[in-house]
């Protein structure tokens, strides 16, 4: 299914989008990747959504990526005798390990690892930062705090600890169970929540054992500080702006977003910009102008994908939200300023033969009348390197591996096409020409660029570039290979 844009759209599934008809409508409207939020729903419910997505994929003949988003460790306060209490600014409040119901001056925080890491002066944020506490004195089982920002605190509200790296594994026992379950199902991407350092990624990669690509969610200050190492350890990144905006000043989030997107592009790894992109469309059929501008900004920055959360999972207008993103992307990418920004932000990267070939393919395509770049890829690396170049013509990623085609659905500009295993370069050129014509990218009178590796079906061997006609008769008459 050809898209008229390069940026990809990720749609989260939930109560508003769990039927075959709705999931198909979302894909037809523009959703390239479906996110399964493991924080909600039983394994049986997740299995059914997965089954439906694969049925839609089969019925439409269009590869679809599935992203399973692991919950991660959830830090929450305990319960209150009255259900809630009102904390006044300047008041004293204690957090401890006593499981007795809390009151106006204390509550249980059943996470000893937090107390181990706390120091005087550290901040604790409760209920998405609505309540802010400053630690004045602490020990192995308590923290005496001063209320910096007051408000209503109630049962089991979430707690953020932005100032310290917590001695927590990124994967809870639930996450480990969920990871094994979704890997057996056959998801394409695993999103890790609350990553703090590269070793969190290594643990998940070992458990996945090649069955899914690893995407790290950047939502903590520690992850921003260790970003280069996390990026190196990951297959992709999600800039999860919601928690970032809680744990950091909101004014710091936009420059961080821009910086992380550029680093991901330079590393040829897909990046998703997420959280509250069209928040008002949960209840309204029309987004706000600010939301549209936010989506457009992420696209101008060169992100690979933009994501819908509650808008598609629980909102009243999930298909409209996808269509809105699709229209904004098409409009932005048609803007000459977009091309200028993308070209200006291109940086030379890598010194391998594959790096040189994809750079040459982009330059040839943009300086001559080339309609598409067709890259044959096994692991997906060649397509990722081509996407890093952000060429001005479509990228047709051709592979014989279903898993590779699905994973590339998250990458900028990649139109994924399944092809049989090939042994000769002439066969590759013929298949590329057919894919370009059947997908509406080119006609018989047009030319395409074809990149491939010889020997075929061996990852990491990209070493050939050819400008080829889309007329098969000309290919057979001119190609001796």
C-alpha atoms as one frame of an Amber mdcrd trajectory, in Angstrom:
protein
   0.000   0.000   0.000   1.792   3.099  -1.223   1.934   6.162   1.020   2.258
   9.664  -0.384   4.618  10.667   2.427   7.901   9.489   3.904   7.360   9.889
   7.644   5.617   6.897   9.226   2.591   6.863  11.544   2.374   4.694  14.670
  -1.135   4.084  16.049  -1.732   2.642  19.519  -4.524   0.081  19.746  -7.011
  -0.015  22.594 -10.735  -0.160  23.398 -11.548   2.259  20.558  -9.549   0.310
  17.982  -9.596  -3.419  18.580 -11.911  -4.776  15.877 -10.910  -5.983  12.429
 -12.858  -3.207  10.710 -11.280  -0.458  12.800  -7.725  -1.786  12.536  -8.102
  -2.143   8.791  -9.546   1.370   8.556  -6.603   2.738  10.542  -4.101   1.053
   8.235  -5.908   2.241   5.120  -6.024   5.760   6.594  -2.259   5.767   7.026
  -1.115   3.782  10.092   2.118   1.941   9.232   2.871   0.538  12.686   0.506
  -0.654  15.412   1.535  -0.280  19.049   0.363  -2.799  21.629   0.562  -1.234
  25.084   1.469  -4.012  27.507   0.348  -1.849  30.434  -3.248  -2.541  29.410
  -4.975  -5.749  28.435  -4.494  -9.439  29.144  -2.329 -11.742  27.072  -5.465
 -13.112  25.443  -6.505  -9.604  24.401  -3.027  -8.832  23.068  -3.002 -12.123
  21.156  -6.310 -11.263  19.500  -5.101  -7.813  18.409  -1.964  -9.397  16.985
  -4.053 -11.942  15.074  -6.250  -9.231  13.583  -3.268  -7.120  12.492  -1.746
 -10.076  10.699  -5.092 -10.820   9.042  -5.314  -7.215   7.803  -1.752  -7.507
   6.547  -2.636 -10.670   4.639  -5.873  -9.300   3.224  -4.277  -6.073   1.973
  -0.939  -7.562   0.940   0.856  -4.797   2.832   3.594  -5.392   5.466   2.666
  -3.995   8.875   4.980  -3.558  11.857   3.819  -4.425  15.370   5.433  -2.653
  18.322   4.957  -4.157  21.787   5.510  -1.478  24.436   6.614  -3.009  27.744
   5.292  -1.373  30.899   8.579  -1.030  32.751   8.933  -0.600  36.525   6.031
   1.373  37.971   6.820   3.420  41.068   3.733   4.315  43.086   2.837   5.460
  46.583   0.656   3.232  48.766  -2.891   3.918  49.928  -4.410   6.515  52.253
  -6.856   5.844  55.071  -9.175   8.487  53.591  -8.392   7.687  49.963  -6.636
  11.030  49.476  -5.093  13.963  51.340  -4.395  17.608  50.564  -0.724  18.582
  50.851   0.000  22.224  51.605   3.058  24.006  50.234   5.802  24.156  52.870
   4.386  21.277  54.929   6.425  18.269  56.062   5.629  14.883  54.528   7.292
  11.515  55.055   7.630   8.599  52.662   8.528   5.249  54.232   8.252   1.471
  53.953   5.503   1.157  56.578   2.546  -0.460  54.786   0.022   1.119  57.167
  -2.493   3.331  55.356  -1.217   6.889  54.957  -2.498  10.196  56.227  -1.840
  13.920  55.999   1.807  13.594  57.069   3.047  10.285  55.621   2.423   7.438
  53.193   4.105   4.206  52.210   6.450   4.196  49.216   6.993   0.435  48.735
  10.255   0.755  46.805  13.346   0.316  49.005  15.555   0.875  45.964  14.397
   4.510  45.861  15.502   5.122  49.457  18.863   3.532  48.697  19.500   6.085
  45.966  18.035   9.249  47.528  20.122  12.081  48.908  19.106  15.335  50.621
  18.069  17.872  47.988  16.648  15.265  45.610  13.201  15.879  44.155  10.266
  13.487  44.148   7.412  14.133  41.715   3.978  12.643  42.371   1.026  12.339
  39.984   2.851  13.435  36.815   4.641  16.221  38.650   1.538  17.917  40.009
   2.993  17.460  43.510   6.681  18.185  44.107   8.584  17.114  47.202  12.163
  17.962  48.202  14.092  15.472  50.351  15.480  17.083  53.522  16.575  13.964
  55.401  16.596  10.309  54.338  17.677   6.816  55.298  17.357   3.250  54.054
  13.638   3.116  54.874  12.378   6.703  54.913  12.581  10.158  53.330  11.484
  13.262  55.201  10.384  15.806  52.612   9.174  19.355  52.322   6.227  20.012
  50.032   7.443  22.372  47.309   4.256  22.225  45.225   1.096  21.110  46.990
  -2.084  19.459  45.814  -4.246  16.395  46.220  -2.373  13.131  46.679  -4.393
   9.921  46.429  -4.026   6.150  46.340  -1.275   4.607  44.201  -0.264   7.729
  42.321   2.909   7.440  40.291   6.256   8.736  41.536   9.114  10.099  39.432
  12.659  10.526  40.749  14.437  12.750  38.214  17.646  13.578  40.092  19.184
  10.135  40.559  19.852   6.952  38.626  17.775   4.344  40.416  19.195   0.860
  41.018  16.255  -0.619  39.137  16.257  -3.094  36.292  14.409  -1.762  33.261
  12.500  -5.057  33.113  10.182  -6.110  35.920   8.972  -9.699  36.290   5.826
  -8.695  34.411   7.979  -7.245  31.621   9.965 -10.471  31.349   6.773 -12.494
  31.051   5.332 -10.037  28.525   8.564  -9.991  26.508   8.605 -13.749  26.112
   4.903 -13.798  25.278   5.075 -11.169  22.513   8.293 -12.614  21.080   6.554
 -15.956  20.726   3.609 -14.186  19.099   5.957 -12.637  16.568   6.021  -8.880
  17.164   8.592  -6.864  15.227   9.675  -4.263  17.770   9.987  -4.205  21.568
   9.810  -0.800  23.274  11.613  -0.600  26.624  10.210   1.830  29.197  12.268
   3.903  31.646  15.645   2.994  30.181  18.414   4.663  32.187  21.594   3.181
  30.722  22.851   0.923  27.948  22.945  -2.194  30.130  19.142  -2.008  30.396
  19.032  -2.532  26.629  21.535  -5.388  26.708  19.321  -7.314  29.127  16.277
  -7.024  26.864  18.310  -7.901  23.771  19.580 -11.077  25.411  16.036 -12.128
  26.315  14.644 -11.287  22.862  17.459 -13.298  21.255  16.971 -11.804  17.805
  13.213 -12.361  17.701  12.401  -8.627  17.779  14.249  -5.348  17.314  14.843
  -3.255  20.446  13.544   0.305  20.712  14.533   2.364  23.763  12.143   4.969
  25.160  13.918   8.122  26.282  11.853   9.472  29.162  14.330  10.074  32.004
  17.118  12.631  32.468  19.584   9.780  33.022  18.714   8.407  29.575  19.358
  11.797  27.983  22.745  11.963  29.679  23.650   8.434  28.538  21.965   8.765
  25.158  24.954   8.004  22.927  25.564   4.666  24.672  21.837   3.826  24.673
  21.554   4.654  20.963  24.536   2.459  20.175  22.932  -0.452  22.058  19.455
   0.001  20.511  17.875  -0.639  17.105  15.610   2.396  17.426  14.551   5.197
  19.778  11.300   6.715  21.017  11.393  10.284  22.329   8.683   9.882  24.994
   8.034  13.516  25.760   5.391  12.949  28.432   7.674  11.672  31.178  10.558
  13.807  29.925   8.343  16.849  30.489   7.612  15.678  34.028  11.191  14.985
  35.068  12.775  17.913  33.204  11.683  21.528  32.748   9.222  21.512  29.861
  11.313  24.192  28.158  14.176  21.685  27.895  12.165  19.091  25.966  12.060
  20.709  22.467  15.852  21.104  22.113  16.357  17.600  23.497  13.868  16.266
  20.943  15.685  18.004  18.096  19.088  16.805  19.264  18.030  13.173  19.715
  16.279  13.017  16.337  19.431  14.235  14.581  21.626  11.748  16.415  19.314
   8.896  15.462  19.356   9.922  11.828  23.157  10.131  11.828  23.263   6.608
  13.265  20.769   5.333  10.645  18.390   4.159  13.369  14.643   4.935  13.302
  13.248   7.397  15.831   9.654   7.989  16.925   8.437  11.293  18.377   5.599
  10.468  20.773   3.152  11.723  23.406   0.259  14.173  23.202   0.740  14.944
  19.522  -2.997  15.312  18.831  -4.268  15.097  22.410  -7.423  17.153  21.806
  -8.579  14.620  19.192  -9.368  12.183  21.982 -12.620  14.102  22.280 -12.684
  16.447  19.281 -12.777  15.672  15.542 -10.460  18.644  14.965  -6.968  19.186
  16.407  -5.735  22.479  17.761  -3.415  24.617  15.653  -0.682  24.133  18.242
  -0.961  20.342  17.907  -0.732  20.495  14.131   2.340  22.708  14.493   3.851
  20.192  16.931   3.363  17.332  14.475   4.786  19.447  11.660   7.835  20.401
  13.733   8.709  16.752  14.332   8.446  16.083  10.595  10.591  19.126   9.723
  13.191  17.793  12.166  13.432  14.594  10.118  11.888  12.091  12.508  11.162
   8.640  11.094   7.758   8.320  12.739   5.115  10.193  14.707   2.862   8.416
  17.184  -0.727   8.458  18.392  -1.411   7.158  21.898  -4.806   7.664  23.537
  -5.997   9.419  20.368  -6.239   6.082  18.552  -6.461   3.749  21.567  -9.331
   5.302  23.498 -10.425   8.399  21.601 -13.673   9.069  19.808 -11.997   9.807
  16.441  -9.125   7.337  15.884  -9.346   7.236  12.076  -9.653  11.020  11.872
  -6.520  11.366  14.009  -4.534   9.154  11.606  -5.888  11.040   8.601  -4.909
  14.336  10.210  -1.330  13.162  10.698  -1.265  11.873   7.132  -2.450  15.207
   5.714  -0.012  17.219   7.808   2.876  14.997   6.697   1.981  15.289   3.025
   1.702  19.078   3.304   4.990  19.483   5.183   6.968  17.213   2.865   5.726
  19.177  -0.154   7.103  22.398   1.336  10.421  23.504  -0.282  11.561  24.583
   3.192  11.302  20.956   4.335  13.708  19.860   1.607  16.103  22.659   2.521
  16.070  21.681   6.205  16.530  17.983   5.487  19.394  18.622   3.078  21.087
  21.079   5.427  20.949  18.604   8.304  22.536  15.781   6.304  25.922  14.852
   7.756  28.625  12.667   6.271  28.665   9.431   8.195  30.546   6.171   7.777
  33.300   5.100   5.447  32.160   1.686   4.249  31.363   0.664   0.699  27.661
   0.543   1.636  27.806   4.117   2.990  29.355   5.310  -0.258  26.882   3.444
  -2.442  23.757   4.763  -0.718  25.159   8.309  -0.784  25.872   7.937  -4.506
  22.402   6.501  -5.118  20.811   9.519  -3.473  22.945  11.986  -5.397  22.332
  10.278  -8.761  18.590  10.110  -8.095  18.365  13.786  -7.213  20.531  15.081
 -10.067  18.947  13.047 -12.836  15.448  11.956 -13.789  15.361   8.905 -11.519
  11.982   7.863 -10.112  12.989   5.615  -7.204  15.852   3.940  -5.379  15.353
   0.169  -5.127  17.564  -1.431  -2.496  17.798  -5.149  -1.913  18.327  -5.892
   1.760  18.434  -8.917   4.026  19.063  -7.475   7.474  17.546  -4.097   6.590
  20.823  -2.209   6.978  21.030  -1.023   3.367  17.497   0.364   3.545  18.301
   2.116   6.849  21.429   3.688   5.352  19.415   4.813   2.336  16.748   6.292
   4.609  19.462   8.180   6.507  20.240  10.004   3.279  16.613  11.258   3.110
  16.557  11.126  -0.720  14.099  13.176  -2.737  12.714  10.071  -4.462  10.899
   7.050  -2.979  12.859   4.184  -1.407  11.652   0.718  -2.400  13.091  -1.731
   0.133  13.067  -5.210  -1.381  13.642  -8.276   0.743  12.832 -11.963   0.828
  12.485 -11.867   4.629   9.059 -11.017   6.046  10.539  -9.900   9.368  12.845
  -7.420   7.650   9.986  -5.951   5.605   7.873  -5.499   8.722  10.613  -3.869
  10.791  11.373  -1.413   7.989   7.771  -0.164   8.135   9.022   2.079  10.946
  11.786   3.667   8.852  11.502   6.947   6.962  10.525   6.622   3.308  10.803
   2.824   3.077   8.122   1.223   0.894   8.595  -2.470   1.672   8.155  -5.077
  -1.058   8.547  -8.832  -0.712  10.667 -10.546  -3.362  11.792 -14.156  -3.837
  15.386 -15.091  -3.025  17.586 -14.145  -5.963  20.884 -15.512  -7.202  21.764
 -13.153 -10.073  21.876  -9.376 -10.328  19.857  -9.352 -13.549  16.979 -10.983
 -11.667  17.253  -8.296  -9.004  17.016  -5.520 -11.581  14.002  -7.139 -13.233
  12.232  -7.507  -9.877  13.057  -3.922  -8.960  11.616  -2.646 -12.250   8.426
  -4.662 -11.724   8.049  -3.362  -8.164   8.542   0.238  -9.280   5.912  -0.108
 -12.009   3.336  -2.072 -10.012   3.649   0.331  -7.073   3.036   3.329  -9.278
   6.511   4.754  -8.701   7.589   4.610 -12.340   6.468   3.726 -15.848   8.211
   1.664 -18.526   9.861   4.782 -19.945  11.433   5.761 -16.590  14.672   4.810
 -14.872  15.445   3.679 -11.326  18.565   3.191  -9.242  19.148  -0.361  -8.011
  21.524  -1.217  -5.153  22.334  -4.734  -4.061  25.054  -6.967  -2.682  26.817
  -9.807  -4.426  26.819 -12.588  -3.383  23.050 -12.344  -2.811  21.251 -13.195
   0.430  24.302 -12.359   2.570  23.804  -9.464   5.014  26.257  -6.573   4.838
  27.494  -7.039   1.271  26.032  -4.001  -0.517  28.533  -3.400  -3.311  26.622
  -2.720  -6.554  24.775   0.301  -7.911  23.109   0.423 -11.309  20.897   2.909
 -13.108  18.346   0.677 -14.824  15.375   1.103 -17.158  11.938   0.035 -16.001
  11.341  -1.710 -19.340  12.260  -5.371 -18.834  13.053  -5.795 -22.535  15.811
  -3.217 -22.200  17.140  -4.927 -19.082  17.440  -8.278 -20.837  19.005  -6.669
 -23.894  21.593  -4.607 -22.015  22.500  -6.546 -18.876  24.882  -9.466 -19.412
  24.747 -10.542 -15.745
